[in-house]
Amino acid sequence: MYSIVFFSWIIINYQFPVYIIPIAMFSILITVLLDTTVALISSTILILLISLLIGNDLDFAIIQFIIACIAIFSVRKLRKRRQIIATMITLVFCSLFVFFSVMLFKGIDFLDYNYSTVGYLALASFLCPILSFGLVPLFESFFGITTDLSLIELLDYDQPLLEKTNGRCTRNTYP
């Protein structure tokens, strides 16, 4: 959480677009590593902190909160690796939908949008699942957490222990 806040501070000080802050990546990591409830609470706190850091930007808070909720609920029952692709596509479309909905609610005309902001938001929504699933094994080994992804990898029949056990069971020779 501290690293995301520090990264946000750097982005704000160097005047980069705020929508490249990887809040969805944080939400996905906490969901996969810990729990959905913890991820929802910590993501909400992170969004509020960054929104205050930006300068009480309510649009940013609303958009990021909805994106974080979608990210959390799309990976809460992660069983297959192809769900990562579904999460990427879902996040991109939902982030664009939420952004345009907020701008429409504010009464901003489609011609007056800053489309580079939309591009940064779509890019961040696309890259956050890739980065978070790339960081999961690092955090698993560092904190000693066993996730559903590591348990699914252990079910692979190419594992040496499963091959040895499978071979014994098929020959009906028990030790």
MDTraj code that builds the backbone (N, CA, C; nanometers):
import mdtraj as md
import numpy as np

residues = "MET TYR SER ILE VAL PHE PHE SER TRP ILE ILE ILE ASN TYR GLN PHE PRO VAL TYR ILE ILE PRO ILE ALA MET PHE SER ILE LEU ILE THR VAL LEU LEU ASP THR THR VAL ALA LEU ILE SER SER THR ILE LEU ILE LEU LEU ILE SER LEU LEU ILE GLY ASN ASP LEU ASP PHE ALA ILE ILE GLN PHE ILE ILE ALA CYS ILE ALA ILE PHE SER VAL ARG LYS LEU ARG LYS ARG ARG GLN ILE ILE ALA THR MET ILE THR LEU VAL PHE CYS SER LEU PHE VAL PHE PHE SER VAL MET LEU PHE LYS GLY ILE ASP PHE LEU ASP TYR ASN TYR SER THR VAL GLY TYR LEU ALA LEU ALA SER PHE LEU CYS PRO ILE LEU SER PHE GLY LEU VAL PRO LEU PHE GLU SER PHE PHE GLY ILE THR THR ASP LEU SER LEU ILE GLU LEU LEU ASP TYR ASP GLN PRO LEU LEU GLU LYS THR ASN GLY ARG CYS THR ARG ASN THR TYR PRO".split()
xyz = np.array([
    [0.0832, -0.1182, 0.0000],
    [0.0000, 0.0000, 0.0000],
    [0.0882, 0.1254, 0.0000],
    [0.1959, 0.1191, 0.0797],
    [0.2856, 0.2342, 0.0844],
    [0.3527, 0.2588, -0.0498],
    [0.3869, 0.1515, -0.1187],
    [0.4531, 0.1693, -0.2482],
    [0.3585, 0.2306, -0.3514],
    [0.2306, 0.1948, -0.3464],
    [0.1336, 0.2552, -0.4391],
    [0.1137, 0.4029, -0.4074],
    [0.1080, 0.4379, -0.2791],
    [0.0938, 0.5785, -0.2399],
    [0.2183, 0.6571, -0.2812],
    [0.3363, 0.5979, -0.2622],
    [0.4596, 0.6647, -0.3042],
    [0.4646, 0.6816, -0.4556],
    [0.4245, 0.5775, -0.5283],
    [0.4179, 0.5847, -0.6740],
    [0.3193, 0.6934, -0.7179],
    [0.2082, 0.7048, -0.6475],
    [0.1085, 0.8083, -0.6782],
    [0.1653, 0.9468, -0.6531],
    [0.2408, 0.9601, -0.5458],
    [0.3024, 1.0891, -0.5151],
    [0.4004, 1.1296, -0.6251],
    [0.4766, 1.0334, -0.6760],
    [0.5698, 1.0612, -0.7863],
    [0.4932, 1.1033, -0.9117],
    [0.3856, 1.0319, -0.9415],
    [0.3055, 1.0650, -1.0598],
    [0.2465, 1.2053, -1.0491],
    [0.1991, 1.2394, -0.9320],
    [0.1385, 1.3717, -0.9127],
    [0.2446, 1.4813, -0.9199],
    [0.3599, 1.4578, -0.8598],
    [0.4645, 1.5601, -0.8608],
    [0.5233, 1.5825, -0.9995],
    [0.5313, 1.4789, -1.0792],
    [0.5832, 1.4940, -1.2146],
    [0.4730, 1.5175, -1.3169],
    [0.3519, 1.5365, -1.2691],
    [0.2351, 1.5727, -1.3490],
    [0.2055, 1.4742, -1.4611],
    [0.2168, 1.3458, -1.4286],
    [0.1714, 1.2410, -1.5192],
    [0.0213, 1.2231, -1.4997],
    [-0.0470, 1.1583, -1.5927],
    [-0.1912, 1.1337, -1.5734],
    [-0.2160, 1.0417, -1.4541],
    [-0.3121, 1.0787, -1.3722],
    [-0.3371, 1.0043, -1.2485],
    [-0.4022, 0.8695, -1.2734],
    [-0.4556, 0.8483, -1.3913],
    [-0.5238, 0.7216, -1.4174],
    [-0.4289, 0.6061, -1.4470],
    [-0.2982, 0.6310, -1.4447],
    [-0.2035, 0.5204, -1.4610],
    [-0.1610, 0.4631, -1.3259],
    [-0.2194, 0.5135, -1.2181],
    [-0.1903, 0.4586, -1.0854],
    [-0.2540, 0.3201, -1.0765],
    [-0.1755, 0.2184, -1.0437],
    [-0.2248, 0.0800, -1.0514],
    [-0.3025, 0.0352, -0.9274],
    [-0.4158, 0.0960, -0.9035],
    [-0.4974, 0.0579, -0.7883],
    [-0.5612, -0.0793, -0.8113],
    [-0.5992, -0.1084, -0.9338],
    [-0.6578, -0.2400, -0.9633],
    [-0.5558, -0.3512, -0.9418],
    [-0.4294, -0.3236, -0.9667],
    [-0.3249, -0.4224, -0.9423],
    [-0.3171, -0.4546, -0.7928],
    [-0.3223, -0.3522, -0.7102],
    [-0.3230, -0.3713, -0.5656],
    [-0.4449, -0.4531, -0.5225],
    [-0.5602, -0.4208, -0.5796],
    [-0.6835, -0.4920, -0.5444],
    [-0.6759, -0.6389, -0.5819],
    [-0.6234, -0.6674, -0.7000],
    [-0.6106, -0.8063, -0.7449],
    [-0.5119, -0.8829, -0.6573],
    [-0.3978, -0.8207, -0.6257],
    [-0.2982, -0.8873, -0.5421],
    [-0.3532, -0.9209, -0.4041],
    [-0.4207, -0.8261, -0.3424],
    [-0.4744, -0.8506, -0.2084],
    [-0.5841, -0.9564, -0.2140],
    [-0.6645, -0.9558, -0.3199],
    [-0.7701, -1.0566, -0.3323],
    [-0.7115, -1.1959, -0.3471],
    [-0.6123, -1.2109, -0.4322],
    [-0.5527, -1.3431, -0.4562],
    [-0.4729, -1.3895, -0.3345],
    [-0.4001, -1.2988, -0.2720],
    [-0.3142, -1.3376, -0.1606],
    [-0.3892, -1.3529, -0.0289],
    [-0.4876, -1.2679, -0.0048],
    [-0.5545, -1.2712, 0.1250],
    [-0.7016, -1.3074, 0.1139],
    [-0.7860, -1.2050, 0.0894],
    [-0.9292, -1.2286, 0.0950],
    [-1.0012, -1.1153, 0.0228],
    [-1.1244, -1.1416, -0.0156],
    [-1.2056, -1.0418, -0.0842],
    [-1.2401, -0.9247, 0.0075],
    [-1.2753, -0.9534, 0.1305],
    [-1.3132, -0.8472, 0.2237],
    [-1.1956, -0.7565, 0.2551],
    [-1.0801, -0.8159, 0.2787],
    [-0.9598, -0.7377, 0.3065],
    [-0.9247, -0.6520, 0.1855],
    [-0.9387, -0.7075, 0.0678],
    [-0.9079, -0.6336, -0.0542],
    [-1.0038, -0.5166, -0.0735],
    [-1.1303, -0.5368, -0.0459],
    [-1.2284, -0.4299, -0.0621],
    [-1.2027, -0.3158, 0.0360],
    [-1.1750, -0.3491, 0.1598],
    [-1.1502, -0.2451, 0.2608],
    [-1.0194, -0.1720, 0.2332],
    [-0.9132, -0.2457, 0.2051],
    [-0.7842, -0.1812, 0.1825],
    [-0.7826, -0.1019, 0.0514],
    [-0.8534, -0.1487, -0.0500],
    [-0.8611, -0.0728, -0.1751],
    [-0.9390, 0.0565, -0.1559],
    [-1.0441, 0.0515, -0.0762],
    [-1.1207, 0.1730, -0.0481],
    [-1.0353, 0.2744, 0.0262],
    [-0.9606, 0.2283, 0.1242],
    [-0.8717, 0.3189, 0.1983],
    [-0.7655, 0.3767, 0.1058],
    [-0.7081, 0.2921, 0.0200],
    [-0.6059, 0.3388, -0.0738],
    [-0.6626, 0.4417, -0.1712],
    [-0.7815, 0.4182, -0.2211],
    [-0.8442, 0.5123, -0.3148],
    [-0.8710, 0.6456, -0.2468],
    [-0.9179, 0.6415, -0.1237],
    [-0.9423, 0.7665, -0.0503],
    [-0.8128, 0.8425, -0.0239],
    [-0.7063, 0.7705, 0.0127],
    [-0.5776, 0.8360, 0.0354],
    [-0.5242, 0.9017, -0.0913],
    [-0.5288, 0.8292, -0.2006],
    [-0.4771, 0.8837, -0.3265],
    [-0.5659, 0.9972, -0.3768],
    [-0.6953, 0.9850, -0.3560],
    [-0.7864, 1.0923, -0.3964],
    [-0.7576, 1.2199, -0.3175],
    [-0.7273, 1.2060, -0.1903],
    [-0.6887, 1.3223, -0.1114],
    [-0.5541, 1.3777, -0.1556],
    [-0.4644, 1.2890, -0.1931],
    [-0.3327, 1.3307, -0.2404],
    [-0.3433, 1.4079, -0.3714],
    [-0.4366, 1.3666, -0.4556],
    [-0.4569, 1.4342, -0.5841],
    [-0.5188, 1.5728, -0.5627],
    [-0.6041, 1.5824, -0.4639],
    [-0.6707, 1.7094, -0.4391],
    [-0.8210, 1.6941, -0.4371],
    [-0.8698, 1.5949, -0.3643],
    [-1.0136, 1.5689, -0.3500],
    [-1.0832, 1.5499, -0.4844],
    [-1.0257, 1.4676, -0.5684],
    [-1.0823, 1.4416, -0.7004],
    [-1.1875, 1.3320, -0.6882],
    [-1.3138, 1.3715, -0.6864],
    [-1.4236, 1.2766, -0.6697],
    [-1.4399, 1.1870, -0.7924],
    [-1.4170, 1.2416, -0.9112],
    [-1.4258, 1.1597, -1.0329],
    [-1.3269, 1.0438, -1.0280],
    [-1.2048, 1.0745, -0.9888],
    [-1.1017, 0.9711, -0.9768],
    [-1.1439, 0.8657, -0.8758],
    [-1.1946, 0.9094, -0.7619],
    [-1.2337, 0.8154, -0.6563],
    [-1.3462, 0.7236, -0.7019],
    [-1.4462, 0.7788, -0.7678],
    [-1.5589, 0.6978, -0.8139],
    [-1.5145, 0.5973, -0.9191],
    [-1.4391, 0.6446, -1.0169],
    [-1.3939, 0.5571, -1.1252],
    [-1.3047, 0.4460, -1.0708],
    [-1.2095, 0.4808, -0.9857],
    [-1.1178, 0.3799, -0.9336],
    [-1.1859, 0.2829, -0.8373],
    [-1.2840, 0.3311, -0.7617],
    [-1.3560, 0.2418, -0.6715],
    [-1.4337, 0.1358, -0.7496],
    [-1.4996, 0.1772, -0.8545],
    [-1.5765, 0.0805, -0.9344],
    [-1.4827, -0.0163, -1.0066],
    [-1.3716, 0.0340, -1.0581],
    [-1.2746, -0.0538, -1.1240],
    [-1.2153, -0.1528, -1.0238],
    [-1.1850, -0.1058, -0.9031],
    [-1.1300, -0.1947, -0.8003],
    [-1.2318, -0.3017, -0.7614],
    [-1.3579, -0.2642, -0.7485],
    [-1.4615, -0.3632, -0.7149],
    [-1.4757, -0.4676, -0.8248],
    [-1.4735, -0.4236, -0.9485],
    [-1.4821, -0.5181, -1.0604],
    [-1.3602, -0.6102, -1.0621],
    [-1.2420, -0.5545, -1.0368],
    [-1.1206, -0.6367, -1.0337],
    [-1.1266, -0.7391, -0.9209],
    [-1.1745, -0.6967, -0.8047],
    [-1.1828, -0.7874, -0.6897],
    [-1.2805, -0.9008, -0.7174],
    [-1.3969, -0.8668, -0.7684],
    [-1.4980, -0.9700, -0.7881],
    [-1.4733, -1.0563, -0.9116],
    [-1.3845, -1.0125, -1.0003],
    [-1.3539, -1.0977, -1.1156],
    [-1.2459, -1.2010, -1.0840],
    [-1.1671, -1.1789, -0.9784],
    [-1.0619, -1.2759, -0.9448],
    [-1.0841, -1.3431, -0.8097],
    [-1.1975, -1.3233, -0.7486],
    [-1.2172, -1.3808, -0.6150],
    [-1.2256, -1.5321, -0.6179],
    [-1.2730, -1.5913, -0.7241],
    [-1.2775, -1.7373, -0.7373],
    [-1.1913, -1.7777, -0.8558],
    [-1.0652, -1.7496, -0.8448],
    [-0.9712, -1.7764, -0.9524],
    [-0.9350, -1.9240, -0.9527],
    [-0.9688, -1.9921, -1.0602],
    [-0.9405, -2.1348, -1.0727],
    [-0.8590, -2.1677, -1.1973],
    [-0.8690, -2.0850, -1.2985],
    [-0.7985, -2.1132, -1.4232],
    [-0.7218, -1.9894, -1.4661],
    [-0.6124, -2.0125, -1.5342],
    [-0.5288, -1.9009, -1.5788],
    [-0.5964, -1.8170, -1.6877],
    [-0.6898, -1.8755, -1.7597],
    [-0.7566, -1.7976, -1.8647],
    [-0.8499, -1.6924, -1.8063],
    [-0.8773, -1.7007, -1.6769],
    [-0.9563, -1.5965, -1.6124],
    [-0.8803, -1.4644, -1.6089],
    [-0.7485, -1.4712, -1.6222],
    [-0.6681, -1.3491, -1.6288],
    [-0.7054, -1.2700, -1.7525],
    [-0.7211, -1.3384, -1.8642],
    [-0.7593, -1.2712, -1.9889],
    [-0.8994, -1.2140, -1.9769],
    [-0.9888, -1.2901, -1.9176],
    [-1.1245, -1.2394, -1.8975],
    [-1.1240, -1.1180, -1.8050],
    [-1.0387, -1.1194, -1.7048],
    [-1.0272, -1.0049, -1.6144],
    [-0.9750, -0.8829, -1.6881],
    [-0.8756, -0.9015, -1.7745],
    [-0.8215, -0.7889, -1.8516],
    [-0.9290, -0.7263, -1.9399],
    [-1.0001, -0.8080, -2.0128],
    [-1.1036, -0.7574, -2.1030],
    [-1.2157, -0.6907, -2.0245],
    [-1.2569, -0.7523, -1.9143],
    [-1.3628, -0.6956, -1.8308],
    [-1.3214, -0.5615, -1.7735],
    [-1.1980, -0.5524, -1.7244],
    [-1.1521, -0.4263, -1.6666],
    [-1.1442, -0.3144, -1.7695],
    [-1.0965, -0.3462, -1.8878],
    [-1.0860, -0.2421, -1.9913],
    [-1.2241, -0.1892, -2.0285],
    [-1.3161, -0.2788, -2.0582],
    [-1.4495, -0.2333, -2.0988],
    [-1.5236, -0.1631, -1.9858],
    [-1.5133, -0.2156, -1.8661],
    [-1.5832, -0.1525, -1.7537],
    [-1.5219, -0.0184, -1.7166],
    [-1.3897, -0.0069, -1.7249],
    [-1.3274, 0.1215, -1.6932],
    [-1.3672, 0.2277, -1.7946],
    [-1.3727, 0.1900, -1.9217],
    [-1.4169, 0.2860, -2.0229],
    [-1.5638, 0.3225, -2.0038],
    [-1.6460, 0.2239, -1.9728],
    [-1.7878, 0.2496, -1.9492],
    [-1.8084, 0.3425, -1.8292],
    [-1.7362, 0.3162, -1.7213],
    [-1.7497, 0.3990, -1.6013],
    [-1.6982, 0.5401, -1.6270],
    [-1.5855, 0.5524, -1.6973],
    [-1.5312, 0.6848, -1.7273],
    [-1.6301, 0.7668, -1.8097],
    [-1.6821, 0.7073, -1.9163],
    [-1.7763, 0.7803, -1.9998],
    [-1.9075, 0.8079, -1.9266],
    [-1.9473, 0.7194, -1.8375],
    [-2.0688, 0.7427, -1.7594],
    [-2.0517, 0.8599, -1.6642],
    [-1.9366, 0.8663, -1.5979],
    [-1.9111, 0.9783, -1.5070],
    [-1.9049, 1.1092, -1.5842],
    [-1.8401, 1.1086, -1.6982],
    [-1.8311, 1.2317, -1.7778],
    [-1.9682, 1.2714, -1.8324],
    [-2.0492, 1.1742, -1.8694],
    [-2.1845, 1.2028, -1.9160],
    [-2.2697, 1.2578, -1.8027],
    [-2.2521, 1.2033, -1.6835],
    [-2.3251, 1.2516, -1.5665],
    [-2.2867, 1.3961, -1.5340],
    [-2.1592, 1.4297, -1.5550],
    [-2.1139, 1.5670, -1.5300],
    [-2.1581, 1.6630, -1.6397],
    [-2.2086, 1.6102, -1.7496],
    [-2.2557, 1.6945, -1.8585],
    [-2.1481, 1.7385, -1.9547],
    [-2.0364, 1.6658, -1.9581],
    [-1.9271, 1.6997, -2.0492],
    [-1.9556, 1.6356, -2.1842],
    [-1.9428, 1.7137, -2.2891],
    [-1.9691, 1.6671, -2.4247],
    [-1.8599, 1.5696, -2.4689],
    [-1.8961, 1.4748, -2.5549],
    [-1.7999, 1.3749, -2.6022],
    [-1.6824, 1.4381, -2.6755],
    [-1.7024, 1.5511, -2.7373],
    [-1.5939, 1.6175, -2.8092],
    [-1.4974, 1.6877, -2.7157],
    [-1.5385, 1.7113, -2.5915],
    [-1.4542, 1.7827, -2.4963],
    [-1.3726, 1.6903, -2.4070],
    [-1.3827, 1.5591, -2.4251],
    [-1.3076, 1.4655, -2.3422],
    [-1.1595, 1.4762, -2.3712],
    [-1.0820, 1.4474, -2.2709],
    [-0.9391, 1.4323, -2.2896],
    [-0.9140, 1.2849, -2.3198],
    [-0.9036, 1.2522, -2.4455],
    [-0.8955, 1.1117, -2.4857],
    [-0.7616, 1.0473, -2.4498],
    [-0.6598, 1.1266, -2.4216],
    [-0.5356, 1.0658, -2.3727],
    [-0.5570, 1.0089, -2.2326],
    [-0.6421, 1.0743, -2.1529],
    [-0.6764, 1.0216, -2.0207],
    [-0.7496, 0.8893, -2.0340],
    [-0.8388, 0.8811, -2.1302],
    [-0.9114, 0.7562, -2.1550],
    [-0.8138, 0.6467, -2.1966],
    [-0.7175, 0.6809, -2.2783],
    [-0.6169, 0.5841, -2.3213],
    [-0.5320, 0.5343, -2.2051],
    [-0.4912, 0.6257, -2.1171],
    [-0.4135, 0.5855, -1.9999],
    [-0.4948, 0.4961, -1.9071],
    [-0.6217, 0.5272, -1.8921],
    [-0.7092, 0.4451, -1.8085],
    [-0.7255, 0.3052, -1.8672],
    [-0.7448, 0.2969, -1.9974],
    [-0.7581, 0.1664, -2.0634],
    [-0.6270, 0.0878, -2.0560],
    [-0.5148, 0.1559, -2.0734],
    [-0.3848, 0.0900, -2.0657],
    [-0.3584, 0.0367, -1.9249],
    [-0.3893, 0.1163, -1.8245],
    [-0.3704, 0.0708, -1.6858],
    [-0.4630, -0.0456, -1.6540],
    [-0.5856, -0.0399, -1.7026],
    [-0.6796, -0.1497, -1.6784],
    [-0.6356, -0.2773, -1.7490],
    [-0.5681, -0.2643, -1.8605],
    [-0.5188, -0.3804, -1.9341],
    [-0.3943, -0.4394, -1.8680],
    [-0.3058, -0.3533, -1.8184],
    [-0.1786, -0.4014, -1.7651],
    [-0.1851, -0.4461, -1.6195],
    [-0.2805, -0.3968, -1.5443],
    [-0.2874, -0.4305, -1.4015],
    [-0.3027, -0.5804, -1.3751],
    [-0.3906, -0.6542, -1.4455],
    [-0.3956, -0.7990, -1.4207],
    [-0.2663, -0.8714, -1.4583],
    [-0.2019, -0.8276, -1.5645],
    [-0.0769, -0.8912, -1.6062],
    [0.0302, -0.8711, -1.5004],
    [0.0437, -0.7475, -1.4526],
    [0.1445, -0.7179, -1.3510],
    [0.1139, -0.7872, -1.2182],
    [-0.0118, -0.7891, -1.1808],
    [-0.0458, -0.8489, -1.0517],
    [-0.0248, -0.9994, -1.0525],
    [-0.0616, -1.0677, -1.1601],
    [-0.0405, -1.2118, -1.1650],
    [0.1063, -1.2466, -1.1847],
    [0.1832, -1.1528, -1.2354],
    [0.3274, -1.1725, -1.2405],
    [0.3923, -1.1564, -1.1036],
    [0.3326, -1.0745, -1.0180],
    [0.3877, -1.0514, -0.8843],
    [0.3393, -1.1514, -0.7799],
    [0.2348, -1.2261, -0.8095],
    [0.1792, -1.3213, -0.7120],
    [0.2838, -1.4229, -0.6657],
    [0.3611, -1.4889, -0.7541],
    [0.4605, -1.5852, -0.7040],
    [0.5678, -1.5203, -0.6163],
    [0.6018, -1.3969, -0.6460],
    [0.7006, -1.3263, -0.5646],
    [0.6491, -1.3046, -0.4225],
    [0.5257, -1.2583, -0.4103],
    [0.4675, -1.2352, -0.2786],
    [0.4361, -1.3668, -0.2065],
    [0.4029, -1.4707, -0.2823],
    [0.3796, -1.6020, -0.2211],
    [0.5053, -1.6524, -0.1510],
    [0.6161, -1.6454, -0.2214],
    [0.7402, -1.6963, -0.1629],
    [0.7933, -1.6032, -0.0538],
    [0.7747, -1.4736, -0.0699],
    [0.8270, -1.3785, 0.0280],
    [0.7520, -1.3860, 0.1605],
    [0.6194, -1.3973, 0.1547],
    [0.5390, -1.3996, 0.2762],
    [0.4971, -1.5408, 0.3185],
    [0.5308, -1.6413, 0.2398],
    [0.4963, -1.7785, 0.2747],
    [0.3476, -1.8075, 0.2667],
    [0.2803, -1.7482, 0.1702],
    [0.1366, -1.7662, 0.1534],
    [0.1116, -1.8694, 0.0441],
    [0.0188, -1.9580, 0.0668],
    [-0.0224, -2.0533, -0.0354],
    [-0.1566, -2.0075, -0.0910],
    [-0.1592, -1.9783, -0.2198],
    [-0.2811, -1.9297, -0.2831],
    [-0.3471, -2.0413, -0.3630],
    [-0.4642, -2.0123, -0.4133],
    [-0.5339, -2.1085, -0.4985],
    [-0.4544, -2.1387, -0.6245],
    [-0.3831, -2.0380, -0.6763],
    [-0.3029, -2.0603, -0.7976],
    [-0.1914, -2.1616, -0.7730],
    [-0.1252, -2.1525, -0.6586],
    [-0.0184, -2.2492, -0.6311],
    [-0.0752, -2.3888, -0.6063],
    [-0.1927, -2.3968, -0.5476],
    [-0.2553, -2.5276, -0.5288],
    [-0.2998, -2.5891, -0.6611],
    [-0.3451, -2.5059, -0.7526],
    [-0.3834, -2.5557, -0.8848],
    [-0.2610, -2.6062, -0.9606],
    [-0.1475, -2.5369, -0.9445],
    [-0.0247, -2.5837, -1.0083],
    [0.0200, -2.7177, -0.9527],
    [-0.0072, -2.7427, -0.8252],
    [0.0297, -2.8706, -0.7654],
    [-0.0559, -2.9855, -0.8171],
    [-0.1724, -2.9547, -0.8735],
    [-0.2589, -3.0581, -0.9294],
    [-0.2166, -3.1032, -1.0685],
    [-0.1121, -3.0435, -1.1219],
    [-0.0640, -3.0784, -1.2543],
    [-0.0083, -3.2208, -1.2519],
    [-0.0504, -3.3036, -1.3459],
    [-0.0072, -3.4431, -1.3508],
    [0.1382, -3.4598, -1.3917],
    [0.2006, -3.3531, -1.4374],
    [0.3417, -3.3612, -1.4732],
    [0.4336, -3.3431, -1.3531],
    [0.3779, -3.3193, -1.2367],
    [0.4592, -3.3092, -1.1161],
    [0.5198, -3.4465, -1.0862],
    [0.6468, -3.4534, -1.0503],
    [0.7128, -3.5834, -1.0279],
    [0.6461, -3.6680, -0.9198],
    [0.6005, -3.6055, -0.8130],
    [0.5383, -3.6824, -0.7061],
    [0.4053, -3.7426, -0.7512],
    [0.3274, -3.6686, -0.8289],
    [0.2016, -3.7220, -0.8796],
    [0.2245, -3.8328, -0.9815],
    [0.3298, -3.8204, -1.0625],
    [0.3611, -3.9277, -1.1569],
    [0.3987, -4.0553, -1.0825],
    [0.4773, -4.0413, -0.9764],
    [0.5193, -4.1569, -0.8992],
    [0.3995, -4.2198, -0.8284],
    [0.3143, -4.1374, -0.7705],
    [0.1967, -4.1876, -0.7010],
    [0.0974, -4.2481, -0.7983],
    [0.0787, -4.1851, -0.9124],
    [-0.0139, -4.2350, -1.0126],
    [0.0331, -4.3695, -1.0669],
    [0.1623, -4.3842, -1.0867],
    [0.2155, -4.5104, -1.1355],
    [0.1960, -4.6230, -1.0369],
    [0.2104, -4.5967, -0.9082],
    [0.1907, -4.6993, -0.8067],
    [0.0445, -4.7407, -0.7967],
    [-0.0439, -4.6454, -0.8063],
    [-0.1862, -4.6767, -0.7894],
    [-0.2390, -4.7558, -0.9075],
    [-0.1867, -4.7344, -1.0256],
    [-0.2397, -4.8054, -1.1415],
    [-0.1917, -4.9498, -1.1444],
    [-0.0776, -4.9794, -1.0808],
    [-0.0261, -5.1161, -1.0786],
    [-0.0743, -5.1945, -0.9580],
    [-0.1541, -5.1316, -0.8751],
    [-0.2080, -5.1932, -0.7542],
    [-0.0994, -5.2463, -0.6609],
    [0.0117, -5.1801, -0.6570],
    [0.1168, -5.2148, -0.5625],
    [0.1230, -5.1062, -0.4598],
    [0.0893, -5.1394, -0.3415],
    [0.0883, -5.0416, -0.2338],
    [0.2051, -5.0719, -0.1407],
    [0.2692, -4.9720, -0.0890],
    [0.3853, -4.9961, -0.0021],
    [0.3463, -5.0566, 0.1305],
])
top = md.Topology()
chain = top.add_chain()
for i, resn in enumerate(residues, 1):
    res = top.add_residue(resn, chain, resSeq=i)
    for name in ("N", "CA", "C"):
        top.add_atom(name, md.element.get_by_symbol(name[0]), res)
traj = md.Trajectory(xyz[None], top)
